[in-house]
Amino acid sequence: MNVYVSLLRTGVPALVGWLVALAARYGLDLDPAALAGIVAPAASFVYYAVFRLAEEHLSPKFGWLLGYARPPQYPGGKAALPSS
């Protein structure tokens, strides 16, 4: 389940960043390479940061805007290395 949650919470901001870059393409006269290389990752980062901070400091309900209501929970401790 943690893998699904982590992928979802990564994919939703990436999708939002792509949509923002796509919308900016029509509103701004920018080179398509600049949109793909700068605007989409920046918008994704800002979207994730805003809602992750809101989830942490305001209400856990903001997690739904990242695709899942809470971050993945990973078990503590050290993983054993495989022996050869």
Short mmCIF file of the C-alpha atoms (twelve columns), coordinates in Angstrom:
data_MODEL
# 
_entry.id   MODEL 
# 
loop_
_atom_site.group_PDB 
_atom_site.id 
_atom_site.type_symbol 
_atom_site.label_atom_id 
_atom_site.label_alt_id 
_atom_site.label_comp_id 
_atom_site.label_asym_id 
_atom_site.label_seq_id 
_atom_site.Cartn_x 
_atom_site.Cartn_y 
_atom_site.Cartn_z 
_atom_site.pdbx_PDB_model_num 
ATOM 1  C CA . MET A 1  0.000  0.000   0.000   1 
ATOM 2  C CA . ASN A 2  2.853  2.423   0.747   1 
ATOM 3  C CA . VAL A 3  4.153  2.147   -2.805  1 
ATOM 4  C CA . TYR A 4  0.710  2.973   -4.198  1 
ATOM 5  C CA . VAL A 5  0.346  5.961   -1.856  1 
ATOM 6  C CA . SER A 6  3.806  7.311   -2.650  1 
ATOM 7  C CA . LEU A 7  3.242  6.964   -6.398  1 
ATOM 8  C CA . LEU A 8  -0.143 8.640   -6.173  1 
ATOM 9  C CA . ARG A 9  1.200  11.510  -4.067  1 
ATOM 10 C CA . THR A 10 3.985  12.016  -6.623  1 
ATOM 11 C CA . GLY A 11 1.814  11.657  -9.709  1 
ATOM 12 C CA . VAL A 12 -0.924 14.092  -8.717  1 
ATOM 13 C CA . PRO A 13 1.445  17.091  -8.300  1 
ATOM 14 C CA . ALA A 14 3.202  16.116  -11.548 1 
ATOM 15 C CA . LEU A 15 -0.146 16.104  -13.358 1 
ATOM 16 C CA . VAL A 16 -1.080 19.475  -11.852 1 
ATOM 17 C CA . GLY A 17 2.309  20.899  -12.887 1 
ATOM 18 C CA . TRP A 18 1.800  19.663  -16.423 1 
ATOM 19 C CA . LEU A 19 -1.690 21.188  -16.551 1 
ATOM 20 C CA . VAL A 20 -0.392 24.529  -15.235 1 
ATOM 21 C CA . ALA A 21 2.374  24.514  -17.841 1 
ATOM 22 C CA . LEU A 22 -0.151 23.669  -20.541 1 
ATOM 23 C CA . ALA A 23 -2.391 26.529  -19.426 1 
ATOM 24 C CA . ALA A 24 0.590  28.899  -19.247 1 
ATOM 25 C CA . ARG A 25 1.415  28.039  -22.840 1 
ATOM 26 C CA . TYR A 26 -1.793 29.735  -23.910 1 
ATOM 27 C CA . GLY A 27 -1.487 32.687  -21.542 1 
ATOM 28 C CA . LEU A 28 2.218  33.421  -21.921 1 
ATOM 29 C CA . ASP A 29 4.427  33.642  -24.960 1 
ATOM 30 C CA . LEU A 30 7.016  31.111  -23.782 1 
ATOM 31 C CA . ASP A 31 9.164  28.648  -25.625 1 
ATOM 32 C CA . PRO A 32 7.746  25.085  -25.299 1 
ATOM 33 C CA . ALA A 33 11.120 23.874  -24.009 1 
ATOM 34 C CA . ALA A 34 11.008 26.473  -21.237 1 
ATOM 35 C CA . LEU A 35 7.538  25.302  -20.287 1 
ATOM 36 C CA . ALA A 36 8.577  21.675  -20.098 1 
ATOM 37 C CA . GLY A 37 11.902 22.334  -18.399 1 
ATOM 38 C CA . ILE A 38 11.029 25.057  -15.928 1 
ATOM 39 C CA . VAL A 39 7.327  25.782  -15.494 1 
ATOM 40 C CA . ALA A 40 6.012  22.210  -15.115 1 
ATOM 41 C CA . PRO A 41 8.564  21.067  -12.487 1 
ATOM 42 C CA . ALA A 42 8.330  24.380  -10.619 1 
ATOM 43 C CA . ALA A 43 4.524  24.268  -10.564 1 
ATOM 44 C CA . SER A 44 4.625  20.630  -9.402  1 
ATOM 45 C CA . PHE A 45 7.033  21.472  -6.595  1 
ATOM 46 C CA . VAL A 46 5.033  24.485  -5.431  1 
ATOM 47 C CA . TYR A 47 1.753  22.550  -5.549  1 
ATOM 48 C CA . TYR A 48 3.215  19.675  -3.519  1 
ATOM 49 C CA . ALA A 49 4.898  21.998  -1.023  1 
ATOM 50 C CA . VAL A 50 1.776  24.098  -0.400  1 
ATOM 51 C CA . PHE A 51 -0.538 21.158  0.188   1 
ATOM 52 C CA . ARG A 52 2.023  19.103  2.111   1 
ATOM 53 C CA . LEU A 53 2.575  22.030  4.495   1 
ATOM 54 C CA . ALA A 54 -1.179 22.606  4.745   1 
ATOM 55 C CA . GLU A 55 -1.639 18.908  5.507   1 
ATOM 56 C CA . GLU A 56 1.016  19.045  8.217   1 
ATOM 57 C CA . HIS A 57 0.098  22.362  9.860   1 
ATOM 58 C CA . LEU A 58 -3.588 23.001  9.132   1 
ATOM 59 C CA . SER A 59 -5.527 19.796  8.574   1 
ATOM 60 C CA . PRO A 60 -4.773 16.272  7.357   1 
ATOM 61 C CA . LYS A 61 -7.711 16.681  4.964   1 
ATOM 62 C CA . PHE A 62 -5.464 18.684  2.625   1 
ATOM 63 C CA . GLY A 63 -3.713 15.406  1.808   1 
ATOM 64 C CA . TRP A 64 -6.578 14.528  -0.526  1 
ATOM 65 C CA . LEU A 65 -5.338 17.252  -2.866  1 
ATOM 66 C CA . LEU A 66 -2.161 15.202  -3.201  1 
ATOM 67 C CA . GLY A 67 -4.110 12.098  -4.140  1 
ATOM 68 C CA . TYR A 68 -4.368 10.388  -0.746  1 
ATOM 69 C CA . ALA A 69 -5.367 11.639  2.693   1 
ATOM 70 C CA . ARG A 70 -2.095 10.845  4.449   1 
ATOM 71 C CA . PRO A 71 1.558  10.296  3.567   1 
ATOM 72 C CA . PRO A 72 2.877  6.750   3.331   1 
ATOM 73 C CA . GLN A 73 4.073  5.241   6.611   1 
ATOM 74 C CA . TYR A 74 7.336  3.352   6.449   1 
ATOM 75 C CA . PRO A 75 8.442  0.966   9.192   1 
ATOM 76 C CA . GLY A 76 11.308 2.120   11.366  1 
ATOM 77 C CA . GLY A 77 14.539 0.259   11.853  1 
ATOM 78 C CA . LYS A 78 17.250 -0.896  9.540   1 
ATOM 79 C CA . ALA A 79 16.723 -3.254  6.665   1 
ATOM 80 C CA . ALA A 80 18.894 -6.344  6.615   1 
ATOM 81 C CA . LEU A 81 21.344 -6.613  3.743   1 
ATOM 82 C CA . PRO A 82 21.191 -9.814  1.747   1 
ATOM 83 C CA . SER A 83 24.092 -12.143 2.408   1 
ATOM 84 C CA . SER A 84 26.052 -13.501 -0.505  1 
# 
